[in-house]
Structure formats: C-alpha cells, structure tokens
Amino acid sequence: MAALGLMMAALALMPMPREVEWRDGTCTFAESDVSFARDAALPPEGYRIDISSNGVALST
C-alpha cells in the first residue's frame, strides 16, 4: 500500500484523481501525440488522462 501512495504522490495532478488504473508497459511520445477532447459525461473539474502506446488523450 505504501508503494501506491508513492506512485500517487509522483502524479502531482490537481485535483487529485479519484481513481487511477495502473497498466503495464511504457509510453514515449512527442507533443504531437497528445490529443484533447470535451466529455460532457465528466463532472465539473473532472478529467480523464489515457496514456497508451498511441500517445496521450486528455478529456475534460
């Protein structure tokens, strides 16, 4: 459990995520691999960050 706390502290996201799903693997990407989208299903101040081998997708 302490390791999870250290990983969460390393995220430095605000507001703090309610849920984090850790996956195996690594991701290397260029700035052009980041996409942004609006998601009306997310609550106010809600966000979703999906990091995969395809890049980074940020939904707000």
C-alpha positions, 0 to 999 in steps of 0.5 A: 500500500505504501508503494501506491501512495508513492506512485500517487504522490509522483502524479502531482495532478490537481485535483487529485484523481479519484481513481487511477488504473495502473497498466503495464508497459511504457509510453514515449511520445512527442507533443504531437501525440497528445490529443484533447477532447470535451466529455460532457459525461465528466463532472465539473473539474473532472478529467480523464488522462489515457496514456497508451502506446498511441500517445496521450488523450486528455478529456475534460 
